Amino acid sequence: MQVVAEVLVGAVAVLHAYIMVLEMVLWQRPRGRAVFGMDEETARTTAPLAANQGLYNGFLAAGLIWGLVAADPVGFQARVFFLICVVVAGAYGAASTSNRKILFSQLAPGALALAAVIIAG
């Protein structure tokens, strides 16, 4: 179960690193606009906010990677803490926007990884 938990944590870290790139680098490009359903003007005016958001997603990815490489008990604690952050962010994002995809793209993977980490713990 430990290997499954680590793979899931790694997948969530990669997901958040990708979200960081989308929000910080690709926001105004066709790929970023398509993912978030924006026109060029909206992307241009919201780019600074997206970059800030992206930085936070990068912090989540970095924390999860730290949790994977740190020795226990610190590694376990870091994985649990940052996965809880992912789940809370996913729940808030789904509740505060009209985009319910967040439930499946952020909250569900985070919750699944968190459950696996706790069971393997």
GROMACS elastic network, one bead per residue, 0.5 to 0.9 nm:
[ bonds ]
;  ai    aj funct       b0    kb
    1     4     6  0.51209   500
    1     5     6  0.61874   500
    1     6     6  0.86576   500
    1   116     6  0.72335   500
    1   117     6  0.84043   500
    1   119     6  0.76801   500
    1   120     6  0.54432   500
    2     5     6  0.51043   500
    2     6     6  0.62013   500
    2     7     6  0.86503   500
    2   116     6  0.78371   500
    2   117     6  0.72798   500
    2   119     6  0.85455   500
    2   120     6  0.51500   500
    2   121     6  0.76434   500
    3     6     6  0.50981   500
    3     7     6  0.61356   500
    3     8     6  0.85949   500
    3   120     6  0.87219   500
    4     7     6  0.51538   500
    4     8     6  0.61917   500
    4     9     6  0.86212   500
    4   113     6  0.86186   500
    4   116     6  0.71567   500
    4   117     6  0.85714   500
    4   120     6  0.86437   500
    5     8     6  0.51599   500
    5     9     6  0.61458   500
    5    10     6  0.85375   500
    5   112     6  0.88198   500
    5   113     6  0.60225   500
    5   114     6  0.79700   500
    5   115     6  0.82807   500
    5   117     6  0.50912   500
    5   118     6  0.85839   500
    5   119     6  0.85258   500
    5   120     6  0.68587   500
    6     9     6  0.50582   500
    6    10     6  0.60396   500
    6    11     6  0.85211   500
    6    68     6  0.68462   500
    6   113     6  0.81431   500
    6   116     6  0.84657   500
    6   117     6  0.75242   500
    7    10     6  0.50217   500
    7    11     6  0.61219   500
    7    12     6  0.87015   500
    7   113     6  0.84886   500
    8    12     6  0.62596   500
    8    13     6  0.85953   500
    8   109     6  0.76585   500
    8   110     6  0.83392   500
    8   112     6  0.76414   500
    8   113     6  0.50880   500
    8   114     6  0.86193   500
    8   116     6  0.78285   500
    8   117     6  0.86879   500
    9    12     6  0.51565   500
    9    13     6  0.61917   500
    9    14     6  0.86760   500
    9    64     6  0.66633   500
    9    65     6  0.80702   500
    9    67     6  0.87183   500
    9    68     6  0.76197   500
    9    79     6  0.74723   500
    9    83     6  0.80073   500
    9   109     6  0.87730   500
    9   110     6  0.78716   500
    9   113     6  0.55916   500
    9   114     6  0.78977   500
    9   116     6  0.88459   500
    9   117     6  0.80584   500
   10    14     6  0.61765   500
   10    15     6  0.85386   500
   10    61     6  0.87035   500
   10    64     6  0.73203   500
   10    65     6  0.70290   500
   10    68     6  0.76538   500
   11    14     6  0.50894   500
   11    15     6  0.60992   500
   11    16     6  0.86754   500
   11   109     6  0.83122   500
   11   113     6  0.87516   500
   12    16     6  0.62297   500
   12    17     6  0.85757   500
   12    61     6  0.74655   500
   12    64     6  0.79227   500
   12    83     6  0.84444   500
   12    86     6  0.86781   500
   12   106     6  0.81150   500
   12   109     6  0.65231   500
   12   110     6  0.64252   500
   12   113     6  0.76137   500
   13    16     6  0.52239   500
   13    17     6  0.61650   500
   13    18     6  0.86118   500
   13    58     6  0.86611   500
   13    60     6  0.71390   500
   13    62     6  0.73085   500
   13    63     6  0.82789   500
   13    64     6  0.57550   500
   13    65     6  0.65586   500
   14    18     6  0.61338   500
   14    19     6  0.85971   500
   14    61     6  0.67904   500
   15    18     6  0.50934   500
   15    19     6  0.62343   500
   15    20     6  0.86281   500
   15    61     6  0.79022   500
   15   105     6  0.86905   500
   15   106     6  0.82616   500
   16    20     6  0.60525   500
   16    21     6  0.86100   500
   16    54     6  0.86061   500
   16    57     6  0.53400   500
   16    58     6  0.63759   500
   16    59     6  0.86745   500
   16    60     6  0.67344   500
   16    61     6  0.53742   500
   16    86     6  0.89418   500
   16   106     6  0.85176   500
   17    21     6  0.63814   500
   17    22     6  0.87151   500
   17    54     6  0.85500   500
   17    57     6  0.66595   500
   17    58     6  0.55422   500
   17    59     6  0.87449   500
   17    60     6  0.82292   500
   17    61     6  0.56358   500
   17    62     6  0.82638   500
   18    21     6  0.50800   500
   18    22     6  0.61892   500
   18    23     6  0.86295   500
   18    57     6  0.87079   500
   18    58     6  0.86421   500
   19    23     6  0.60910   500
   19    24     6  0.84098   500
   19    54     6  0.65926   500
   19    57     6  0.66027   500
   19    58     6  0.80179   500
   20    23     6  0.52177   500
   20    24     6  0.58352   500
   20    25     6  0.78986   500
   20    50     6  0.89827   500
   20    51     6  0.79260   500
   20    53     6  0.76538   500
   20    55     6  0.62466   500
   20    56     6  0.77303   500
   20    57     6  0.53336   500
   20    58     6  0.54251   500
   20    61     6  0.87521   500
   21    24     6  0.52155   500
   21    25     6  0.51978   500
   21    26     6  0.63801   500
   21    27     6  0.83101   500
   21    51     6  0.89861   500
   21    54     6  0.69621   500
   21    58     6  0.84625   500
   22    25     6  0.57464   500
   22    27     6  0.56165   500
   22    31     6  0.79504   500
   22    32     6  0.55941   500
   22    35     6  0.84138   500
   22    50     6  0.88025   500
   22    51     6  0.89677   500
   22    54     6  0.74942   500
   23    26     6  0.61426   500
   23    27     6  0.50136   500
   23    28     6  0.87157   500
   23    32     6  0.72156   500
   23    47     6  0.77983   500
   23    49     6  0.88204   500
   23    50     6  0.50937   500
   23    51     6  0.54615   500
   23    52     6  0.82019   500
   23    53     6  0.68959   500
   23    55     6  0.82979   500
   23    57     6  0.89066   500
   24    27     6  0.62972   500
   24    47     6  0.77822   500
   24    48     6  0.84811   500
   24    50     6  0.64215   500
   24    52     6  0.76520   500
   24    53     6  0.80325   500
   24    54     6  0.53760   500
   24    55     6  0.73286   500
   25    28     6  0.77664   500
   25    29     6  0.81509   500
   25    32     6  0.83497   500
   25    51     6  0.78153   500
   25    54     6  0.88799   500
   26    29     6  0.50612   500
   26    30     6  0.76398   500
   26    31     6  0.64819   500
   26    33     6  0.78876   500
   27    30     6  0.80072   500
   27    31     6  0.75919   500
   27    33     6  0.60319   500
   27    35     6  0.89037   500
   27    36     6  0.83492   500
   27    43     6  0.63980   500
   27    44     6  0.83132   500
   27    46     6  0.87891   500
   27    47     6  0.65126   500
   27    50     6  0.72014   500
   27    51     6  0.81648   500
   28    31     6  0.81660   500
   28    32     6  0.61294   500
   28    33     6  0.61115   500
   28    38     6  0.88341   500
   28    39     6  0.87772   500
   28    40     6  0.66532   500
   28    41     6  0.88791   500
   28    42     6  0.87969   500
   28    43     6  0.51959   500
   28    44     6  0.61802   500
   28    47     6  0.70432   500
   29    32     6  0.54550   500
   29    33     6  0.61422   500
   29    34     6  0.85446   500
   29    40     6  0.82927   500
   29    43     6  0.84865   500
   30    33     6  0.51432   500
   30    34     6  0.59511   500
   30    35     6  0.85879   500
   30    40     6  0.86326   500
   31    34     6  0.51581   500
   31    35     6  0.62201   500
   31    36     6  0.87266   500
   32    35     6  0.52258   500
   32    36     6  0.62888   500
   32    37     6  0.82051   500
   32    38     6  0.83049   500
   32    43     6  0.85683   500
   33    36     6  0.53196   500
   33    37     6  0.54643   500
   33    39     6  0.65108   500
   33    40     6  0.73738   500
   33    42     6  0.89691   500
   33    43     6  0.67357   500
   34    38     6  0.66391   500
   34    39     6  0.85454   500
   35    38     6  0.81749   500
   38    41     6  0.80397   500
   38    42     6  0.59903   500
   38    43     6  0.60744   500
   39    42     6  0.54856   500
   39    43     6  0.62293   500
   39    44     6  0.86756   500
   40    43     6  0.51330   500
   40    44     6  0.60906   500
   40    45     6  0.87237   500
   41    44     6  0.50727   500
   41    45     6  0.62382   500
   41    46     6  0.85490   500
   42    45     6  0.52949   500
   42    46     6  0.60277   500
   42    47     6  0.83252   500
   43    46     6  0.52790   500
   43    47     6  0.57487   500
   43    50     6  0.87456   500
   44    47     6  0.53928   500
   44    48     6  0.84294   500
   45    48     6  0.75179   500
   45    49     6  0.86019   500
   46    49     6  0.54070   500
   46    50     6  0.62022   500
   46    51     6  0.87136   500
   47    51     6  0.60584   500
   47    52     6  0.86618   500
   48    51     6  0.51326   500
   48    52     6  0.63998   500
   48    53     6  0.87119   500
   49    52     6  0.52030   500
   49    53     6  0.62619   500
   49    54     6  0.85828   500
   50    54     6  0.59600   500
   50    55     6  0.85618   500
   51    55     6  0.62248   500
   51    56     6  0.88306   500
   52    55     6  0.51366   500
   52    56     6  0.66531   500
   52    57     6  0.89289   500
   53    56     6  0.52644   500
   53    57     6  0.64979   500
   53    58     6  0.87768   500
   54    57     6  0.50072   500
   54    58     6  0.62017   500
   54    59     6  0.86877   500
   55    59     6  0.63413   500
   55    60     6  0.88056   500
   56    60     6  0.63909   500
   56    61     6  0.87500   500
   57    60     6  0.50308   500
   57    61     6  0.63166   500
   57    62     6  0.86304   500
   57    86     6  0.87936   500
   58    61     6  0.50533   500
   58    62     6  0.60917   500
   58    63     6  0.85311   500
   59    62     6  0.50051   500
   59    63     6  0.60383   500
   59    64     6  0.85570   500
   60    63     6  0.51382   500
   60    64     6  0.62198   500
   60    65     6  0.86449   500
   60    82     6  0.61638   500
   60    83     6  0.81803   500
   60    85     6  0.76383   500
   60    86     6  0.71877   500
   61    64     6  0.51880   500
   61    65     6  0.62042   500
   61    66     6  0.85695   500
   61    82     6  0.84239   500
   62    65     6  0.51029   500
   62    66     6  0.60788   500
   62    67     6  0.85545   500
   63    67     6  0.61383   500
   63    68     6  0.86978   500
   63    78     6  0.67187   500
   63    79     6  0.74217   500
   63    81     6  0.86729   500
   63    82     6  0.61111   500
   64    68     6  0.63280   500
   64    69     6  0.88643   500
   64    75     6  0.88518   500
   64    78     6  0.68934   500
   64    79     6  0.55819   500
   64    80     6  0.87851   500
   64    81     6  0.88202   500
   64    82     6  0.60672   500
   64    83     6  0.74333   500
   65    68     6  0.50150   500
   65    69     6  0.63824   500
   65    70     6  0.85361   500
   65    79     6  0.83069   500
   66    69     6  0.52868   500
   66    70     6  0.58003   500
   66    75     6  0.69834   500
   66    78     6  0.71723   500
   66    79     6  0.79867   500
   67    70     6  0.54221   500
   67    71     6  0.80860   500
   67    72     6  0.86488   500
   67    74     6  0.72255   500
   67    76     6  0.63234   500
   67    77     6  0.73667   500
   67    80     6  0.83502   500
   67    82     6  0.83077   500
   68    71     6  0.81406   500
   68    75     6  0.60627   500
   68    76     6  0.80138   500
   68    78     6  0.83632   500
   68    79     6  0.70838   500
   69    75     6  0.67977   500
   70    73     6  0.83550   500
   70    74     6  0.62901   500
   70    76     6  0.81869   500
   70    78     6  0.84068   500
   71    74     6  0.60218   500
   71    75     6  0.52111   500
   71    76     6  0.79338   500
   72    76     6  0.55395   500
   72    77     6  0.77235   500
   73    76     6  0.53078   500
   73    77     6  0.61755   500
   73    78     6  0.86197   500
   74    77     6  0.50637   500
   74    78     6  0.60046   500
   74    79     6  0.85295   500
   75    78     6  0.51254   500
   75    79     6  0.61117   500
   75    80     6  0.85949   500
   76    79     6  0.51767   500
   76    80     6  0.62021   500
   76    81     6  0.85749   500
   76   117     6  0.76257   500
   76   118     6  0.85835   500
   76   121     6  0.71829   500
   77    80     6  0.51958   500
   77    81     6  0.60323   500
   77    82     6  0.85643   500
   78    81     6  0.50926   500
   78    82     6  0.60068   500
   78    83     6  0.82916   500
   79    82     6  0.54459   500
   79    83     6  0.59403   500
   79    84     6  0.84510   500
   79   114     6  0.77762   500
   79   117     6  0.75023   500
   80    83     6  0.52317   500
   80    84     6  0.60842   500
   80    85     6  0.86366   500
   80   114     6  0.62881   500
   80   117     6  0.71654   500
   80   118     6  0.76075   500
   81    84     6  0.52154   500
   81    85     6  0.63513   500
   81    86     6  0.88447   500
   82    86     6  0.62659   500
   82    87     6  0.86988   500
   83    87     6  0.61978   500
   83    88     6  0.85667   500
   83   110     6  0.56580   500
   83   111     6  0.72861   500
   83   113     6  0.73205   500
   83   114     6  0.57856   500
   84    87     6  0.50562   500
   84    88     6  0.60887   500
   84    89     6  0.84560   500
   84   110     6  0.75407   500
   84   111     6  0.77928   500
   84   114     6  0.72267   500
   85    88     6  0.51710   500
   85    89     6  0.60089   500
   85    90     6  0.84491   500
   85   110     6  0.87554   500
   86    89     6  0.51255   500
   86    90     6  0.60266   500
   86    91     6  0.85696   500
   86   106     6  0.70100   500
   86   107     6  0.67018   500
   86   109     6  0.89627   500
   86   110     6  0.58187   500
   86   111     6  0.81903   500
   87    90     6  0.50334   500
   87    91     6  0.61038   500
   87    92     6  0.85350   500
   87   106     6  0.71595   500
   87   108     6  0.76325   500
   87   109     6  0.84528   500
   87   110     6  0.54693   500
   87   111     6  0.59987   500
   87   114     6  0.86445   500
   88    91     6  0.50744   500
   88    92     6  0.60472   500
   88    93     6  0.84060   500
   88   107     6  0.75931   500
   89    92     6  0.51127   500
   89    93     6  0.59136   500
   89    94     6  0.84761   500
   89   106     6  0.81079   500
   89   107     6  0.75785   500
   90    93     6  0.50562   500
   90    94     6  0.60624   500
   90    95     6  0.84797   500
   90   102     6  0.59552   500
   90   103     6  0.62530   500
   90   104     6  0.88186   500
   90   105     6  0.83160   500
   90   106     6  0.53000   500
   90   108     6  0.82393   500
   90   110     6  0.83100   500
   91    94     6  0.52228   500
   91    95     6  0.60834   500
   91    96     6  0.84942   500
   91   102     6  0.78379   500
   91   103     6  0.68439   500
   91   106     6  0.85191   500
   91   107     6  0.62372   500
   92    95     6  0.50872   500
   92    96     6  0.58674   500
   92    97     6  0.83961   500
   93    96     6  0.52621   500
   93    97     6  0.59802   500
   93    98     6  0.88606   500
   93    99     6  0.79375   500
   93   100     6  0.83722   500
   93   102     6  0.65679   500
   93   103     6  0.82515   500
   94    97     6  0.56667   500
   94    98     6  0.70988   500
   94    99     6  0.61715   500
   94   100     6  0.52705   500
   94   101     6  0.74855   500
   94   102     6  0.54287   500
   94   103     6  0.59543   500
   94   107     6  0.85331   500
   95    98     6  0.76760   500
   95    99     6  0.85571   500
   95   100     6  0.79756   500
   96    99     6  0.85336   500
   97   100     6  0.75162   500
   98   101     6  0.89571   500
   99   102     6  0.63514   500
   99   103     6  0.85662   500
  100   103     6  0.56750   500
  100   104     6  0.76940   500
  101   104     6  0.54139   500
  101   105     6  0.59588   500
  101   106     6  0.81899   500
  102   106     6  0.52796   500
  102   107     6  0.64776   500
  102   108     6  0.84714   500
  103   106     6  0.59135   500
  103   108     6  0.59763   500
  103   109     6  0.88759   500
  104   107     6  0.60534   500
  104   108     6  0.51193   500
  104   109     6  0.71497   500
  105   108     6  0.66271   500
  105   109     6  0.67808   500
  105   110     6  0.89147   500
  106   109     6  0.57846   500
  106   110     6  0.61944   500
  106   111     6  0.86292   500
  107   110     6  0.52190   500
  107   111     6  0.60023   500
  107   112     6  0.85292   500
  108   111     6  0.50975   500
  108   112     6  0.60114   500
  108   113     6  0.85085   500
  109   112     6  0.51144   500
  109   113     6  0.60917   500
  109   114     6  0.84717   500
  110   113     6  0.51814   500
  110   114     6  0.60148   500
  110   115     6  0.85886   500
  111   115     6  0.61056   500
  111   116     6  0.85568   500
  112   115     6  0.52068   500
  112   116     6  0.62436   500
  112   117     6  0.86760   500
  113   116     6  0.50490   500
  113   117     6  0.61037   500
  113   118     6  0.86132   500
  114   117     6  0.51084   500
  114   118     6  0.61882   500
  114   119     6  0.85615   500
  115   118     6  0.52076   500
  115   119     6  0.60786   500
  115   120     6  0.84792   500
  116   119     6  0.51343   500
  116   120     6  0.59615   500
  116   121     6  0.82353   500
  117   120     6  0.51494   500
  117   121     6  0.57151   500
